[in-house]
């Protein structure tokens, strides 16, 4: 009996905890979605549709996760011989996670494509890896539905899961790195513009580190404990992390807009101080500062608002 309890703890128990945490993160997705529609009613229709689609995928993923828990703890209650059994619902969560990952990765790859001024040599490798991740996850779900056994899948097709999680981790790392480098290169000698770019860099590192850490930890547990459901308890969280990363990226424009406004207020104070200190050079100094302010606004629109739109039509902050 002790061995059975241990197996339950490392299998269905780990999955149960993972689903509970995932449902909490799903609530965060819902709040961020509602916040997005309130803050940005003027965004392009395609971006709004993407947000709604991400939310729908997240809800479907949560429903499948809950259904798998019902199967384990209600339908097969008291049947320890089903510890290795994989319900169809649990198998489908893998492909739904991959779909969420696919669209979120696509969003950020498109952003890199815009920031790199249409550099296909940079973005095509990303597209190939993202497509490979989706294909591996789809094949994993198909095989698990057919085999209905985690150990049998691990023995025969375990490399598919390894490949999918590895590709997802690599894409996350490279997307975060590319965004960091491009934003760093956008820095100028203007303190106000640098402040906005620094905020963007911070958001990029925070968002990218969460998804990367989640995927890598899930990969490690899969390789180390592939015959238990510990990795699935972590895997169900990945979908929520990706959904939240995209919504956080879109909603962060509100904070960036406040940063920009604060920077403009500081520049306005500096202009007033300059006029009081130097009456003789008033006209030339004001015109020069005004030109610099306009230049800052133009650059902020290019660096901040332009990359927030999936379609490149310039979503305003």
NUFI-922078 format. One record per residue: x negated, y negated, z of N, C-alpha, C, CB in turn. Coordinates in steps of 0.001 Angstrom, whole numbers, plus 500000, padded with zeros to 6 digits. Atoms other than C-alpha are relative to their C-alpha. Glycine has a CB too. Layout:
BEGIN
XYZXYZXYZXYZ ...
//
This chain:
BEGIN
499171501210500000500000500000500000499135498737500000500938499996501219 500886501158499971497096497637500744499508499624498626498829500263500896 500463500291501349495813497988497175501089499341499184499527501268499311 498891500580500753499252497195495810500198498536500371501290500790500249 499855501388499555499523494052497937498921499129499401499955499912501525 501085500751500600496112492955496716500230499735498537498712500721500184 499713500173501411497127493510493120501099498967499783500396501326499377 498932500979500108500302491531493631499466498579500216501107500313501010 500546501322499690498316488641495106499183499450498836499136500064501259 500864500459501085495838488486492208500692500001498647498773500856499932 499264499985501265498460489005489527501211499074500082500446501438499646 498789500801499954502021487815490037499908498859501018501183500883500324 500155501069499014501044485831493144499285498790499433499251500510501204 500751501097500618498481483766491241500837499298498943498699500520499378 499144500589501023500937483259488403501100499147500631500617501097499125 498944500744499321503657482135490815499502498633500451500525500791501200 500566501278499552501419479454492330499743499088498797498685500231500795 500266500789501198500349478326488861501260499391499405499320500854498966 498735500502500551503953477984487684500561498893500878501026501141499864 499515501044499089504907475979490801499262498681499749499821500442501475 500784501207500261502059473524490181500331499433498619498492500303500106 499672500438501354502894473412486468501334499263499953500035501193499056 498702500670499961506496472477487232499870498596500591501006500829500816 500253501332499459505236469594489355499406499071498948499069500088501200 500603500796501072503081468382486465500999499721498892498778500712499429 498951500227500990506061468808484156500884498825500408500851501265499819 499268501168499519507897466307486351499263498710499694500244500111501490 500804501168500350505020463884485797500140499688498512498520500231500364 499793500194501442505411464414482036501328499290499743499969501359499255 498685500615500179509099463518482302499977498525500398501056500751500821 500080501386499542508358460345484289499217499154499002499347499926501393 500812500746500958505646459284481842500741499789498681498683500729499746 499221500143501235507964459911478885501027498887500133500700501320499647 499007501045499761510718457750480354499325498635500076500785500282501296 500751501251499886508151455073481230499550499508498637498790500181500914 500444500382501340506837455118477665501126499333499223499488501224499235 498889500558500772510251454493476120500462498653500564501171500984499977 499636501285499418510872451627478550498972498917499685500158500137501501 501064500976500200507502449942478033499759499658498538498733500508500603 500378500205501406507109450345474282501159500304499043498796500881499646 498869499763500910510497450124472506499683499631498557501208499215500464 500331500443501352508817448519469481498983500898499303499475498596500045 500958499087500638506424451408468772500604500621498746499566501108500985 499500499357501223506683453075465339500797501263500312498837500341499068 499117498865499790509297455780464978499223501309500082501028500075498888 500754498740499996506694458478464284499315500246501343498957499993498881 500622499836498692504960457804467611501054500383501030499271498710500425 498898499648499101508280457892469469500430501447499802501192499066499777 499612498612500294509143461153467703498969500980500546500168500205498482 501052499139499460505775462634468709500162500158501508498608499428499670 499823499945498547506388461745472359501186500886500362500199498584500576 498824499175499725509864463303472272499721501477499711501196499516499166 500337498617500347508491466430470580499100500628501058499314500056498628 500879499516498936505752466773473199500818500325501246498908498954500328 499144499763498835508367466468475931500838501266499811500918498785500249 499194498804500281510553469119474248499156501266500127500617499917498588 500894498851499871507590471499473988499675500284501466498708499761499211 500294499835498578506775470888477639501176500647500729499663498644500638 498815499416499360510350471693478713500168501463499603501262499204499625 499907498610500450510371474853476587498950500861500691499836500086498473 501077499277499319507045475893478098500359500261501454498686499214499915 499593499831498602508390475336481629501097501054500128500485498662500584 498917499017499974511502477377480837499465501417499833501021499694498904 500595498681500210509430480291479552499206500442501228499094499986498760 500770499670498796507168480131482614500918500459501126499171498791500458 499035499621498954510144480239484977500641501342499689501088498925500149 499390498730500392511690483093483000499062501171500269500386499969498522 500964498928499728508492485138483321499930500305501495498605499615499473 499979499801498550508534484597487095501258500775500407499940498637500740 498752499280499725512167485771487180499838501486499656501179499381499193 500194498607500420511173488926485286499162500760501011499335500061498620 500895499329499069508359489759487696500645500198501375498712499207500142 499583499981498600510037488902491003501464500357500221499733498678500605 498596499639499859513695489672490316500325501260499209500892498851499545 499661498863500849514113492023487386499217501251500374499748499656498548 500858498856499679511163494250488330499585499998501466498759499996499112 500320500042498580511270493652492070499896501423500563501066499188500771 500191498684499399509887496653493964499456501045499053501277500478500553 500562499054500981508260498200490871498516499663499798500788499937498623 501432500308500124504466498073491404499366500539498726499261500552501183 500557499456501230503973500070488211500064498989498852500737501275499614 499908501020501046504773496883486246498959498898500170501388499391499993 501014501028499765501714494982487489499257499632498722499011500472501051 500728500241501247500063495317484075500931499551498878499252501257499577 499013500347501027503269494486482214499974498498499721501418500440500437 499967501404500409503393491213480239501356499721499353498823499666499013 498702500323500592506913489838479645499842499197498711500858499221500999 500037500755501255507706488351476256499895498502500277501252500298499150 500013501430499670508317484978477893498593499517500356500958499718501165 501357500392499618504831484913479381499075499987498789499450500949501071 500802499972501219503286485893476063500255498766499134500298501269499203 499660501164500822505136483040474338499462498699500582501503499900499842 500558501229499430503814480465476812498628499687499404499894500119501526 501337500218500565500398480968475217500083499229498694499283501338499773 499884500704501280501522479872471756500602498615500200500854500812499012 499457501332499737503547476983473215498919499081500559501187500084500978 501142500778499525500445475831475073499120499580498832499182500806501021 500824500305501177498525476029471801500652498936499123499752501269499179 499306501017500790501202473988470010499831498614500626501496500348499874 500231501274499314500975471263472635498562499521499805500310500137501498 501407500342500190497196471368472419499739499516498584499113501200500312 500192500339501411497367471200468618500418498558499717500794500962499107 499509501347500289499447468014468506499247498935500792501487499911500302 500760500971499209497559466294471316498595499831499414499918500447501485 501303500095500659494216467135469719500120499236498693499416501398499745 499799500709501264495598465933466402500120498500500211501241500521499293 499862501428499675496541462609467999498632499365500220500882499809501254 501305500576499692493032462039469344499029500100498820499405500692501215 500838499905501201491345463286466165500366498895499018500155501387499328 499571501100500857493429460791464207499452498675500512501531499946499918 500564501217499399492290458087466624498523499877499645500184500009501542 501423500017500375488654459048465993499844499676498519499333501360500321 500054500266501442489336458990462250500165498505499722501094500804499258 499805501437500180490585455393462522498793499216500501501264499537500727 501138500722499435487728454246464755498731500187499176499755500453501423 501173499728500838485181455852462435500180499481498580499716501494499966 499708500589501316486730454002459464500163501070498929498889499029499594 499673498967500978487965457161457765498862500953499687500446499363498748 501139499098500205484862459325458219500482501452500046498894499753501075 499500498621500060486090462739457034498939501013500413500490500319498595 501055499083499578482692464334457666500020500200501513498632499478499556 499916499906498541483289463642461335501277500715500439499942498603500627 498705499490499537486962464596461557500367501380499454501072499034499626 499645498690500569487177467659459274499585501160500912499345500167498627 500334498912499062485211469908461694500974500089501173498589499810500534 498996499988498940487656468862464411501273500689499535500311498576500460 498761499430500539490610469777462211499887501519499883500326499382498624 500210498558500154489131473217461486500055500701501352498652500281499314 500006499382498673488519473953465166501385499975500640498998499289500907 498653500102499440491989472732466182500922501033499357500566498578499800 499198498988500691493602474934463524499610501407500440499840499861498483 500455498696499528491461477881464641500517500328501383498501500053500001 499456499820498648492587477382468236501475500416499929499847498694500830 498584499674500131496249477464467186500183501401499430500708498971499113 499903498668500599495716480554465034499668501103500988499085500100498806 500390498992499008493961482457467827501091500179501048498678499606500677 498939499918498994496719481610470304501243500688499437500361498597500510 498836499358500627499466482636467861499786501510499897500266499401498596 500313498572500094497725485971467260500038500664501375498622500204499356 499958499475498638497344486444471027501432500268500445499325499026500966 498595499823499619501069485943471601500626501183499275500798498728499703 499453498888500783501950488375468809499539501340500559499586499874498526 500538498732499492499669491092470164500536500316501395498468499953500030 499462499758498662500872490639473751501472500406499956499832498757500865 498596499609500156504502490853472626500106501452499567500707499093498983 499967498621500495503745494105470834499472500993501026499194500114498720 500635499068499063501467495690473446500685500010501370498531499644500168 499358500150498679503254494380476570499098500452501152501301500796500038 500965499560498990500091495295478500498778499091499962499588501483499770 501152500896499941497376492906479656498694500761499821499985499244501321 501237499225500115494725495608479980499781500486498579500025501188500953 500124499544501387495451496983476494499587498845499090501327500616499510 500388501168500802495206493488475032498544499641500250500904498794500318 501379500335499650491962492833476902499020500934499305499801500063501518 500894499013500599490408496035475533499909499864498489500458501390500354 499955499987501463491475495540471912499912498629499342501248500657499559 499950501318500645492025491847471237499590498871500938501393499735499475 500391501018499036490490490022474183499188498870499400499226500626501096 500826501026500632488157488140471852500835498838499460499184500613498874 499139501076500497491127486170470524500217498934501070501352500565499537 499827500947498897491787484588473903498702499249500262500461500729501275 501297500638499781488075483918474361499729498940498940498882501044499997 500243500945501086487850482242470960500900498774500121500218500678498649 499077501117499896490946480117471496499622499027501103501387500507500233 500374500878498886489894478786474900498657499323499757499950500793501303 501308500593500307486319478226473706500142498849499015499046501060499432 499787501060500986487466476220470679500668498790500638500850500514498833 499324501107499329489775474153472849499039499208500872501157500518500843 500986500673499150486947473379475281499024499177499166499232501027500844 500956500699500865484558472437472483500630498744499409499508500929498872 499311501156500574487115470133470856500162498905501047501375500410499437 499854500987498932487796468421474184498692499261500263500480500675501280 501304500607499716484110467829474815499582499048498893498937501081500185 500425500831501123483438466472471334500902498784499821499980500821498721 499101501152500102486540464247471287499625498955501048501479500437500176 500381500937498940485568462709474631498670499335499687499921500719501351 501305500559500337481968462272473500500069498994498866499049501102499634 499874500917501147482914460680470168500685498702500398500780500667498862 499301501203499563485360458287471775499091499118500857501266500374500782 500906500740499131482774457298474368498963499243499182499310500946500984 501047500625500816480062456603471777500573498859499166499334501044499083 499412501040500857482377454657469461500408498767500791501210500551499261 499606501146499189483742452498472241498787499256500545500893500449501146 501222500654499526480261451828473611499398499125498900498971501051500470 500538500780501113479168450657470174500839498770499711499905500857498757 499107501142500241482135448277470105499761498868500983501449500442500079 500262501043499014480812446351473087499276498819499358499174500560501168 500624501221500506479807442745472396499449499206501180501018499144499179 500478500870498925478369439892474367501149499230500660498960499018499456 498838500655499407481875438670475151500436500768501236501162499899498983 499654499323498756482632439462478801501448500455500017499737499091501178 498582499649499984486393439481478247500268501233499158500844498833499501 499803498835500858486255441954475372499341501236500602499441499732498600 500683498867499367483728444145477188500810500571501149498626499579500502 499189499525498882486084444340480154501106500938499512500608498811500763 498959499149500573488840445783477981499399501306499490500733499267498860 500649498802500533486448448197476260499545500914501135498802499616499113 500396499189498845485090449339479627501203500747500580499354499112501084 498784499337499517488659450101480721500371501159499090501168498999500088 499720498927500961489171452125477554499054501179500196499888499475498564 500987498937499778485970454074478183500347500797501246498583499411500125 499642499327498759487073454837481738501209500904499804500278498979501097 498821499186500271490492456064480576499626501236499180501065499172499264 500401498883500866488854458226477908499298501088500787499091499508498879 500739499021499198486479459900480357500915500712501000498847499313500744 499096499393499022489201460482482957500934501004499334500815498920500718 499058499121500696491683461972480476499281501223499432500718499235498872 500726498894500612489100464075478646499444500986501009498886499471499165 500590499111499001487513465452481816501038500949500593499350499183501111 498960499153499421490837466798483148500337501178499093501254499181500271 499660498917500927491764468779480045498812500935499789500463499427498651 501195499169500188488189469982479570499788500922501193498757499119499788 500188499187498801487913471173483165501041501107500088500061499127501248 498946498988499949491265472974483007499760501140499040501326499375499706 500237498967501008490371474811479816498785500853500344499814499363498627 501218499262499677486871475774480934500225500934501196498849499024500296 499727499149498832488072477078484319500871501186499611500685499188501116 499159498898500477490769479127482594499171501013499213501150499463499127 500880499114500762488123480535480233499119500828500928499130499188499037 500875499278499069485824481461483121500773501106500724499380499024501027 499211498982499295488590483256485021500433501117499055501232499361500655 499650498963500971489598485079481836498835500964499790500411499366498660 501163499153500213486068486349481289499639500798501244498821499163499570 500385499339498761485497487204484941501076500913500566499640498978501018 498884499234499427488969488523485882501104500183498959500562499291501263 499059499897501106490628489278482580501111501011500190499270500332498781 498966498988499785492606492255483899501024499573501043499365501305500420 499005500537499070494492490073486415500632498761499373499356499660501388 499280501156500529496875487157485910499519498684500602501479500158500250 500541501244499446494685484618487691499798498982498889498667500259500739 500247500927501097493699483110484351501303499432499449499220500694498890 498714500494500481497378482838483360500582498974500967500980501162499805 499573501001499040498102480987486587499378498643499722499656500444501397 500665501237500408495603478404485355500392499588498587498490500162500089 499688500286501402496548478703481688501319499241499860500062501300499198 498724500704500109500123477536482296499849498514500352501046500655500916 500235501399499659498645474305483695499437499207498825499054499906501179 500676500686501097496762473521480483500981499185499167499274501006499115 499002500702500805499902472596478559500405498687500659501233500885499783 499586501196499276500883470113481265498897498937499989500375500358501441 501108500947500017497422468544481351499899499298498656498691500709500318 500074500617501329497437467967477595501154499041499763499993501072498917 498850500892500171500952466515477574499799498705500783501297500697500451 500233501190499185500041464158480398498863499145499452499698500400501433 501120500769500545496790463166478702500454499100498859498892500939499515 499510500820501114498578461962475571500868498855500506500793500862499005 499110501034499486501264460083477503499238498958500812501096500627500852 500818500950499240498701458538479844499222499079499070499033500747500926 500730500810500966496729457353476831500896498922499394499422500886498897 499069500978500561499794455663475342500426498973501049501231500709499428 499509500914498967501020454184478615498917499114500584500641500779501101 501091500819499453497589452854479550499912498646499308498667500735499865 500037501285500703498122450074476997500593498877500847500753500102498673 499405501021499130500236448273479597498948499407500932501160500598500822 501064500475499122497298448066481990498935499245499210499367501173500754 500980500689500830494950447087479158500498498620499606499682500821498754 499434501306500321497330444291478202499855499040501175501475500137499608 500179500842498822497195442994481773498540499575500143500467500738501264 501424500336499948493392443161481660499660498909499002499146501237499731 500256500996501031493377441187478432500548498645500401500604500437498676 499398501260499572495734438558479831499180499348501105501434500229500478 500842500541498926493571438197482933498728499391499432499650501098501019 501215500518500629490522437737480732500266498665499324499452501003498983 499660501250500660492304435033478739500200498880501010501252500174499155 499814501016498968493277433235481952498659499502500517500838500556501156 501335500397499544489642433264483099499337499093498981499122501235500257 500594500836501045488552431854479755500649498624499973500136500673498628 499310501285499979491206429151480009499482499121501132501509500205500141 500568500743498872489866428140483437498623499483499661499935500876501249 501348500430500404486354428050482027500069498821499047499235501157499343 499856501094500943487544425797479218500348498699500729501074500335498957 499610501191499243489180423405481703498810499429500762501142500331500973 501184500439499265486001423277483800498999499327499074499343501182500711 500950500570500949483918422593480723500438498601499568499854500913498774 499511501318500412486169419688479718499745498955501088501503500065499671 500233500962498918485819418109483153498517499657500145500534500555501321 501442500226499811482034418533483223499380499206498862499279501326500135 500660500597501166481303417319479736501036499281499160499262501077499156 498987500755500729483559414573478441499528499673498592500350498717500748 500537500411501291481245413596475597500168501102498963498527499621500133 499949498902500972481117417020473971501305500753500018498885500955500250 498705499337499803484792417788474597500509500678498734501026498996500480 499334499477501200486020418238471045499273501207499426500102498912498939 500759498904500599483223420430469714500007501233500902498560499560499721 500047498860499072483083422562472869501334500729500003499643499533501432 498675499368499960486848423202472893500256500817498744501096498940500165 499782499285501255486924424157469237499192501288499967499631499114498804 500838498802499991484022426577469683500582501078500905498584499652500448 499437499038499057485608428223472728501291500583499471500238499348501355 498729499510500550488971428465470968499750501026498905500840498832499449 500359499036501046487342430207468004499557501314500622498885499438499096 500444498781499327485668432658470400501174500768500576499006499668501105 498818499345499432488990433352472101500791500725498921500895498974500708 499300499348501103490650434075468758499237501232499534500195499023498833 500819498857500409487745436352467847500175501180500961498520499595499927 499770498952499000488221438242471119501344500665499767499934499421501425 498676499448500219491930438679470394500018500920498789501015498884499826 500041499172501214491238439993466907499293501310500270499303499256498854 500747498778499721488635442451468156500755500931500922498662499666500602 499208499164499109490910443652470952501082500715499225500614499170501123 498970499355500815493655444327468414499411501155499209500654498988499052 500625498933500783491216446365466341499570501165500870498806499462499241 500582498948499182489627448271469202500988500680500922498895499446500802 499100499465498994492576448758471553501334500394499417500202499002501096 498643499720500448495937448477469847500024500857498758500737498718499744 499991499272501254494968449925466509499873501499500205498892499512499115 500206498573499798493804453260467899501100500636500832498670500237500655 498913499434499215496947453680470004501137500506499137500520498981500967 498925499602500904499082454338466942499577501220499225500378498858499044 500335498764500711499136457832465463499905499767498511501031501078500287 499960500209501441499877456455462030499146498867499521501377499765499572 500900501065500411497485453524462064500700498715499598499168500467498877 499293501199500392500126450814461711499848498871500998501439500306499808 500323501082499076498858448841464671501024499767501075499814498757499254 499105500192498866500905449324467799499464498893500869500165501297500811 500462501124499181500751446137469834500039500373501472500860498745499745 500059499688498569499767446314473475501031499171500746498581499742500568 
//
